[in-house]
Amino acid sequence: MGDDGAMRSAVDVTVTGRVQGVSFRYYAEREADRLGVAGWVRNEPDGTVAAHVEGAPGAVDGFVRWCHDGPRLAHVERVDVRDGPDEGLTSFGVR
């Protein structure tokens, strides 16, 4: 926490369902850019999509809400969210 209300939030997210092969990572990156959050998103070997997101608490919450729907072709069954470390990231990318 810094001055000017620069409080940050950081979460690790796992999205389960039909979330690979439906451009989930591409649209997650677009949503992260739109919201101004930093972090990364990647496909996992078990078929889930994992993400680490950090930034302003409201923007991080907005990204998590987006994950519950994902892109049009996705079928999200579950979104698990855990507090994560604030790594001080300044951009968002696909891994």
The 8 nearest C-alpha neighbors of each residue, nearest first, counted from 0:
[[1, 6, 5, 7, 2, 4, 3, 8],
 [2, 0, 5, 6, 4, 3, 7, 55],
 [1, 3, 4, 5, 0, 6, 7, 55],
 [2, 4, 5, 1, 6, 0, 7, 55],
 [5, 3, 2, 6, 1, 0, 7, 55],
 [6, 4, 1, 3, 0, 2, 7, 55],
 [7, 5, 0, 4, 55, 1, 8, 56],
 [8, 6, 55, 54, 56, 5, 0, 9],
 [7, 9, 56, 53, 54, 55, 59, 10],
 [10, 8, 53, 83, 85, 52, 84, 82],
 [11, 9, 83, 82, 52, 81, 51, 12],
 [10, 12, 51, 81, 83, 50, 80, 82],
 [11, 13, 80, 50, 79, 49, 51, 10],
 [14, 12, 49, 79, 78, 48, 50, 15],
 [13, 15, 78, 48, 47, 77, 49, 12],
 [16, 14, 47, 77, 76, 75, 78, 13],
 [17, 15, 75, 76, 18, 74, 77, 14],
 [18, 16, 74, 73, 19, 75, 15, 21],
 [17, 19, 73, 16, 23, 21, 74, 48],
 [20, 18, 21, 17, 46, 23, 42, 22],
 [19, 21, 22, 18, 23, 17, 73, 72],
 [20, 22, 23, 19, 72, 73, 18, 70],
 [23, 21, 25, 24, 20, 26, 19, 70],
 [22, 24, 26, 21, 25, 27, 70, 18],
 [25, 23, 27, 26, 22, 40, 28, 93],
 [26, 24, 22, 28, 27, 23, 29, 93],
 [25, 27, 29, 28, 23, 24, 30, 22],
 [28, 26, 24, 30, 29, 25, 23, 31],
 [27, 29, 31, 25, 26, 30, 24, 32],
 [30, 28, 26, 32, 27, 31, 33, 25],
 [31, 29, 33, 27, 32, 28, 26, 34],
 [32, 30, 28, 34, 36, 33, 29, 35],
 [31, 33, 35, 29, 30, 34, 28, 36],
 [32, 34, 30, 31, 35, 29, 36, 28],
 [35, 33, 31, 32, 58, 36, 30, 62],
 [36, 34, 32, 33, 31, 37, 58, 54],
 [37, 35, 54, 31, 34, 53, 58, 32],
 [38, 36, 91, 90, 53, 89, 88, 52],
 [39, 37, 91, 52, 51, 53, 88, 90],
 [38, 40, 92, 91, 51, 50, 93, 94],
 [39, 41, 50, 93, 49, 94, 24, 92],
 [42, 40, 94, 49, 48, 93, 43, 50],
 [43, 41, 48, 47, 49, 44, 19, 46],
 [42, 44, 47, 45, 46, 48, 41, 49],
 [43, 45, 46, 42, 47, 48, 41, 19],
 [46, 44, 43, 47, 42, 48, 15, 19],
 [47, 45, 44, 43, 19, 48, 42, 18],
 [48, 46, 15, 43, 14, 45, 42, 49],
 [47, 49, 42, 14, 43, 41, 13, 18],
 [50, 48, 13, 41, 12, 40, 42, 14],
 [51, 49, 40, 12, 39, 11, 52, 41],
 [50, 52, 11, 38, 39, 10, 12, 40],
 [51, 53, 38, 10, 9, 37, 50, 59],
 [54, 52, 9, 37, 8, 36, 38, 59],
 [53, 55, 7, 36, 8, 59, 56, 37],
 [54, 56, 7, 58, 57, 8, 59, 6],
 [57, 55, 8, 59, 58, 7, 60, 54],
 [56, 58, 60, 59, 55, 61, 54, 8],
 [57, 59, 61, 55, 60, 56, 34, 62],
 [58, 60, 56, 62, 61, 57, 54, 53],
 [61, 59, 57, 63, 58, 62, 56, 64],
 [60, 62, 58, 64, 59, 63, 57, 65],
 [61, 63, 65, 59, 64, 60, 58, 66],
 [62, 64, 66, 60, 65, 61, 59, 67],
 [65, 63, 61, 66, 62, 67, 60, 68],
 [64, 66, 62, 63, 67, 68, 69, 61],
 [67, 65, 69, 63, 68, 64, 62, 78],
 [66, 68, 65, 64, 69, 75, 78, 63],
 [69, 67, 66, 65, 75, 70, 74, 73],
 [68, 70, 66, 65, 73, 67, 23, 71],
 [69, 71, 73, 72, 23, 26, 68, 22],
 [70, 72, 73, 69, 68, 21, 74, 23],
 [73, 71, 21, 70, 74, 22, 69, 17],
 [74, 72, 18, 17, 70, 71, 21, 69],
 [73, 75, 17, 16, 76, 18, 72, 68],
 [74, 76, 16, 77, 15, 73, 67, 68],
 [77, 75, 16, 15, 74, 78, 14, 17],
 [76, 78, 15, 75, 14, 79, 16, 67],
 [79, 77, 14, 13, 67, 15, 80, 12],
 [78, 80, 13, 12, 77, 14, 81, 11],
 [81, 79, 12, 11, 78, 10, 13, 82],
 [82, 80, 11, 10, 83, 12, 79, 9],
 [81, 83, 10, 9, 11, 80, 84, 8],
 [84, 82, 10, 9, 11, 81, 85, 51],
 [83, 85, 86, 9, 82, 10, 11, 53],
 [86, 84, 9, 87, 53, 83, 8, 7],
 [85, 87, 88, 84, 53, 9, 38, 83],
 [86, 88, 85, 89, 53, 37, 54, 84],
 [89, 87, 86, 37, 90, 38, 53, 85],
 [88, 90, 37, 87, 91, 38, 36, 54],
 [91, 89, 37, 88, 38, 92, 36, 39],
 [92, 90, 37, 38, 39, 28, 31, 36],
 [91, 93, 39, 28, 94, 40, 38, 90],
 [92, 94, 40, 39, 41, 24, 28, 91],
 [93, 41, 40, 92, 39, 42, 24, 50]]
